[in-house]
Amino acid sequence: MARTPASRIQRVQPPATLAAGEKARQLARQGHDVIDLGQSSPHHVTPSHIIEAGIDALNRGLTNISSSRGLPELRKAMAEKLATHNSRTIDPDGEILATPGSKMGLYDAISAYIERGDEVLVIEPTWVSFSQQVEMAEGNPVAVPLSEEEEYYITYDQLKEYVTPQSKMIIINNPNNPTGRVYTLEELEAVARVAREHDLLVVCDETYEYFTYDGNSHLTVATLEGMAERTLTSYTFTKAYSMAGWRLGCIVAQGDLLEPLLKIQEQTASFVSPFVQMAGVAALQGPQDHLAQWREDCNELRIRCADRLYQVPGVHCPLPDGATFLFPRYSADMTSAELAELLVEREGVVVTPGAGFGESGEGHFRIALMRSPADRVLEGVERIARVLETL
Ligand SMILES: Cc1ncc(COP(=O)(O)O)c(C=O)c1O
């Protein structure tokens, strides 16, 4: 029947994180005392110098058609950030593509290179959208489940076990959402070795690059030997600058790797609103003090919340090395969706069920540390602990 959606779209699951956020907003509208620990974007208003730059661009008339690659000012600022922060020399003219949110850039990358039957290794637990975007490209996502007992460590042998002649791409998220792992050089070398040996592309999502703790440092896999020519790296303004509502991301890759992505953008979104891009320039070039503060707030919250959950029998809550979440495991005999439901019903706390991050996420739930102000996060964790103590 003409109204039947395409089968590749029928297979797609809605993101668990968006469902959690929707639930929080709906309950709050009904007047409930809701604590939102569901979605990952910071609760902060975008820093004022960034907002001012957006308004200034609007007043200067940047309200019309723009370049599909992104404004030269933004690509130049991004190339400077990549040189200073990521040790990469990137040509702003052909090796950076600005996209309306990094989710769109990731979609462009996956659909530009994946076709029916291609396999994509997705390291799990994993952010909600990678596997679904592979499904939308008619590829087959292949979960590489990392073990919590091994602290979600990536090894060469484990990754290699999942490679077949159909493998075309590996997707990693560093630091990882939801586990908070910041991959070591040894782990990234393992990814690089598998990619080189089997001629695979790597998509690396570096959304949480600025959120690392305890001296862990974030490394960009594209800087390893033989990786620049096979890696597409995704960045967003959503977390570090609290710009989720502006929709701004950049995808970076060397040589002509980005050209097929540009084709998709030209035929779909066309370009990112130019005033949003100018706000992005201000974000990259302006003061970064807020970021140190947010990181420190998150660092403190991660310790205090994990300490509280540690006291709950049956709960295991490792301290994450990075990102902005806790990903505790619980022992109660219920699914993570049931637990999330119970937390909302009994205490008005919204979390994301672990099953939303792949099968290996079942038995866990994710707490977003930046979605609400610190006192509310602490209160939310106290309420969660109260419920778990009764199970
Ligand atoms: C790992 C990861 N990648 C990408 C995104 C999407 O961010 P954007 O707002 O740039 O689309 C998110 C947002 O939650 C994320 O956690």
The ligand as an ORCA input file, in Angstrom:
! r2SCAN-3c Opt
* xyz 0 1
  C      27.376     10.990     21.447
  C      26.479     12.011     20.830
  N      26.622     12.297     19.533
  C      25.855     13.212     18.921
  C      24.875     13.874     19.615
  C      23.997     14.840     18.851
  O      24.300     16.147     19.089
  P      23.751     17.318     18.154
  O      22.893     18.161     19.034
  O      24.955     18.043     17.654
  O      22.979     16.714     17.025
  C      24.677     13.616     20.977
  C      23.619     14.301     21.708
  O      23.151     13.880     22.708
  C      25.505     12.658     21.599
  O      25.378     12.356     22.904
*
